[in-house]
Amino acid sequence: MTTAVLDVYLTEADGHAELRLDARSGLTAIPKALPPKWFYDAAGSEIYERITELPEYYPFNAEREILRARAGQIAAASEAEALVELGSGSSEKTRLLLDALAAQGTLRGYLPLDVSETALREATSALAADYPQLHVHGIVGDFTRHLARIPSQGKRLLAFLGGTIGNLLPPDRAVFLRSARATLGKGEQLLIGVGLVIDPAVMVPAYDDAKGVTAEFNRNVLRVLNRELGANFDPEAFDHVAQWNSEREWIEMRLRARRRMTVHVAELGLDVPFAEGEELRTETSAKFRLGGIRNELAGAGFELTEWWTDSYNRFALALATAL
């Protein structure tokens, strides 16, 4: 059985320092905001898995539908020798791509990049066992900082699934796409999952489900701050809010204070006042149109070469080639 190789460019200490910086800048900003990556501790990841099973949360199932139907076409169009995946590599979606690329006969390596060393060790070990013919090489890192660390193993397909690109604000998205282009050689490809602009009556419930699972997920970021930074947030003192911003074409998730309060963040020596009704933005999830994503890719040096949607045109996979 092949064993997985793991390169570590991001330690727990690095992550903690980054959380301190994000919390100080975000909680003192006007308006207050935190990056969505801090949802995903062990509890947050478990809650997110529950979200993917909700009837309202169409993005997960829509992307999976596309991959089931189109993985063979993706493999044929890319002829990749290495699949690079941003995010944990244990999901059904990953295996759909790996199976299709393996059947194409070109695939030699799988290189997942993830911030969690624990999750990545588990995922790479499982995949190395299930795909003994593959060289599995994990990279513990942040996709906003460590793309250049991804080694070359022949022609690469860089997969960024789940609509996560929509969590990046437009300037950060442009930086990411330029970084991806700088990482890939001419002719190598980028596969991205993008949520599409559809009826807000369908989009909003995906982020505000009837059972309140997404609300629990949203409040989890406060529990992370309590545990990691010695804050004294009362998560139940905040309402979950999800709204469609039609001007910017994104979903905004926020936490709205039910009452006036001051939160102490011990590790930062910081007192954070909240007015009643004041909101803390925790996530934006941009939705896209074909023309817009084509232009953003072109601006970073990619040509959009393939575009696949699910049967309801709610989600798309875009395959772009580095020029």
C-alpha positions in Angstrom: 0.0 0.0 0.0 1.3 3.5 -0.9 1.7 5.9 2.0 0.8 9.5 1.7 3.4 12.3 1.8 2.5 15.4 3.8 4.1 18.8 3.6 3.2 21.2 6.5 3.3 24.9 5.8 0.7 26.0 8.3 0.9 25.0 11.9 -1.6 25.3 14.7 0.4 28.2 16.1 0.2 29.9 12.7 -3.6 29.4 12.6 -4.0 30.8 16.1 -2.0 33.9 15.3 -4.1 34.4 12.2 -7.3 34.0 14.3 -6.0 36.7 16.7 -5.4 39.1 13.8 -8.8 38.4 12.1 -10.7 38.8 15.4 -9.0 42.0 16.4 -9.4 43.7 13.0 -12.9 42.3 12.4 -14.4 43.0 15.8 -13.1 46.6 15.8 -14.2 47.3 12.2 -17.2 49.3 11.3 -19.3 47.3 10.4 -18.0 44.3 12.3 -17.0 41.2 10.2 -15.2 37.9 10.5 -13.9 35.6 7.7 -16.1 32.5 7.2 -13.1 30.1 7.5 -13.4 30.3 11.4 -16.7 28.4 11.2 -14.8 25.2 10.6 -13.5 23.7 13.8 -14.4 20.1 14.4 -17.9 21.0 15.6 -18.4 23.4 12.7 -17.3 20.8 10.2 -19.8 18.3 11.6 -22.6 20.9 11.5 -21.7 21.7 7.9 -22.0 18.0 7.0 -25.6 18.2 8.4 -26.3 21.3 6.3 -25.3 19.4 3.1 -28.1 16.9 3.9 -30.8 19.6 4.2 -33.5 19.8 1.5 -33.0 23.5 1.3 -29.3 23.3 0.7 -29.3 22.8 -3.1 -25.6 23.7 -3.9 -24.1 20.5 -2.6 -26.5 18.2 -4.4 -26.4 20.3 -7.6 -22.7 20.1 -7.8 -22.7 16.4 -7.1 -25.2 15.9 -9.9 -23.0 17.7 -12.3 -19.9 15.6 -11.3 -21.8 12.4 -11.6 -23.0 13.3 -15.1 -19.9 15.1 -16.3 -16.8 13.6 -14.5 -15.9 11.6 -17.6 -16.1 14.7 -19.8 -14.0 16.7 -17.3 -11.4 14.0 -17.4 -11.4 13.8 -21.2 -11.2 17.6 -21.5 -8.3 17.9 -19.0 -6.3 14.8 -19.5 -4.7 15.7 -16.1 -1.9 13.7 -14.7 -2.4 15.2 -11.2 -5.5 16.4 -9.5 -4.9 19.2 -7.1 -7.9 19.9 -4.7 -8.3 22.9 -2.5 -10.1 21.5 0.6 -10.3 18.2 2.3 -10.0 15.2 0.0 -12.4 12.6 1.6 -15.7 13.4 -0.1 -17.7 11.6 -2.7 -17.1 14.5 -5.1 -13.3 14.0 -4.9 -13.7 10.3 -5.7 -15.9 11.0 -8.7 -13.1 13.0 -10.2 -10.4 10.6 -9.2 -12.3 7.6 -10.7 -13.0 9.5 -13.9 -9.4 10.6 -14.3 -8.1 7.2 -13.5 -10.4 5.7 -16.1 -9.0 8.2 -18.6 -5.6 6.6 -18.0 -3.6 9.8 -17.4 -3.8 10.3 -13.6 -0.7 9.7 -11.5 -1.0 11.9 -8.5 -3.5 13.5 -6.1 -2.5 16.6 -4.2 -5.1 18.0 -1.7 -4.4 21.3 0.1 -6.2 22.0 3.4 -5.7 24.1 6.5 -6.4 21.2 8.9 -3.4 18.8 9.3 -5.6 16.3 11.2 -8.3 16.3 8.5 -5.7 16.0 5.8 -3.8 13.2 7.4 -7.1 11.2 7.7 -8.1 12.0 4.1 -4.8 11.2 2.5 -4.4 8.0 4.4 -7.8 6.8 3.3 -7.3 7.8 -0.3 -3.8 6.3 -0.4 -5.3 3.0 0.7 -8.2 3.1 -1.8 -6.1 4.3 -4.7 -2.8 2.5 -4.3 -1.7 3.4 -7.9 -1.8 7.1 -7.0 1.0 9.2 -5.5 -0.9 11.1 -2.7 0.8 14.2 -1.6 -1.0 16.4 0.9 -0.2 20.1 1.6 -1.2 21.6 4.9 -1.7 25.3 3.9 -4.0 28.1 3.1 -5.1 28.5 -0.5 -4.8 32.3 -0.2 -1.1 31.9 0.7 0.4 28.6 -0.3 -0.6 27.8 -3.9 3.0 28.2 -5.0 4.0 25.3 -2.7 2.0 22.8 -4.8 4.5 20.6 -6.6 4.3 19.8 -10.2 3.5 16.2 -11.1 2.8 16.5 -14.8 -0.2 18.3 -16.2 -2.4 19.5 -13.3 -6.1 20.1 -12.8 -6.7 22.5 -9.9 -10.2 21.8 -8.4 -11.9 24.4 -6.2 -15.3 23.0 -5.6 -18.3 23.7 -3.4 -18.9 27.3 -4.4 -16.2 28.4 -2.0 -14.9 30.9 -4.4 -18.1 32.9 -3.7 -16.9 33.4 -0.1 -14.1 35.6 -1.3 -14.9 39.3 -1.7 -14.2 40.5 -5.3 -10.7 42.0 -4.7 -9.7 38.8 -2.9 -11.2 36.7 -5.6 -9.1 38.5 -8.2 -6.0 37.9 -6.1 -6.8 34.2 -5.8 -7.4 33.8 -9.5 -4.1 35.6 -10.4 -2.4 33.4 -7.8 -3.9 30.2 -9.4 -2.7 31.4 -12.8 0.8 32.1 -11.5 0.9 28.6 -10.0 -0.3 26.7 -13.1 1.7 26.4 -16.3 0.3 27.2 -19.8 -2.3 24.6 -20.7 -3.0 23.5 -17.1 -6.5 23.9 -15.9 -8.7 25.2 -13.1 -12.1 23.6 -12.3 -14.3 25.8 -10.1 -17.8 25.3 -8.7 -19.9 28.4 -8.7 -23.4 29.1 -7.5 -25.6 30.8 -10.0 -27.9 33.8 -9.6 -31.4 32.3 -9.3 -34.6 33.2 -7.6 -33.9 34.6 -4.1 -36.8 32.5 -2.8 -34.7 29.4 -3.5 -31.3 30.9 -2.6 -32.0 32.4 0.8 -33.5 29.3 2.4 -30.3 27.4 1.5 -28.6 29.7 4.1 -31.6 29.9 6.5 -33.1 26.4 6.8 -36.3 25.6 8.7 -34.6 23.4 11.2 -32.1 26.1 12.2 -29.0 24.0 11.4 -27.4 26.9 9.5 -28.2 29.2 12.4 -26.3 26.8 14.7 -23.4 26.8 12.2 -23.3 30.6 12.1 -23.2 30.9 15.9 -20.4 28.4 16.0 -17.9 31.1 15.1 -18.7 32.7 18.5 -18.0 29.4 20.3 -14.6 29.3 18.4 -13.8 32.7 19.7 -14.8 31.8 23.2 -12.7 28.7 23.3 -9.6 29.9 21.4 -9.4 33.5 22.5 -11.1 33.5 25.9 -14.1 35.5 24.7 -17.4 35.5 26.6 -19.9 35.7 23.8 -23.4 34.3 24.6 -24.2 32.7 21.2 -27.9 32.6 22.0 -27.9 36.4 22.4 -27.5 36.6 18.6 -30.0 35.9 15.9 -29.0 34.3 12.6 -29.7 36.5 9.6 -29.4 35.5 5.9 -30.3 38.1 3.2 -29.9 38.4 -0.6 -28.0 41.6 -1.6 -29.3 42.1 -5.1 -26.9 44.9 -5.9 -23.8 42.9 -5.1 -25.5 39.6 -6.0 -24.4 37.7 -2.9 -26.0 36.1 0.1 -24.9 37.8 3.4 -24.9 35.9 6.6 -24.8 37.9 9.8 -25.3 37.6 13.6 -27.6 40.2 15.0 -27.3 41.2 18.7 -30.7 40.8 20.5 -29.6 43.2 23.2 -27.0 45.8 24.0 -23.9 44.1 25.4 -20.1 44.3 25.8 -18.1 41.2 25.0 -14.7 40.7 26.5 -12.0 38.9 24.5 -9.5 38.0 27.2 -6.6 37.0 24.9 -6.8 40.2 23.0 -7.4 42.4 26.0 -10.4 43.7 24.0 -13.9 44.9 25.0 -16.3 44.8 22.1 -19.5 46.8 22.4 -22.7 45.7 20.6 -25.7 47.9 20.2 -29.1 46.1 20.2 -29.7 45.1 16.6 -26.0 45.6 15.6 -24.8 42.9 13.2 -21.6 41.0 12.7 -21.1 39.8 9.2 -19.8 36.2 9.1 -20.1 35.2 5.4 -20.8 36.4 2.0 -21.6 33.9 -0.7 -21.5 35.4 -4.1 -23.6 34.0 -7.0 -22.4 34.3 -10.6 -23.5 34.6 -14.1 -21.7 33.0 -17.1 -20.5 36.3 -18.5 -19.2 37.5 -15.2 -17.2 34.4 -14.4 -15.8 34.4 -17.9 -14.6 38.0 -17.5 -13.1 37.3 -14.1 -11.2 34.3 -15.4 -10.0 36.2 -18.5 -8.7 39.0 -16.3 -6.5 36.5 -14.5 -5.2 34.9 -17.6 -7.6 32.0 -18.1 -9.9 31.0 -20.9 -13.2 29.5 -20.0 -13.3 26.3 -22.1 -16.2 24.3 -20.6 -19.3 25.1 -18.6 -21.7 22.5 -17.2 -24.8 23.2 -15.1 -27.1 21.0 -13.1 -30.6 20.2 -14.4 -32.2 23.2 -12.7 -29.4 25.7 -13.7 -28.7 26.5 -10.1 -25.0 25.7 -10.0 -22.2 25.3 -12.5 -18.8 23.8 -13.0 -16.4 26.0 -15.0 -13.3 24.5 -16.6 -10.7 27.1 -17.5 -7.4 26.8 -19.2 -4.3 28.8 -18.4 -3.2 30.9 -21.4 
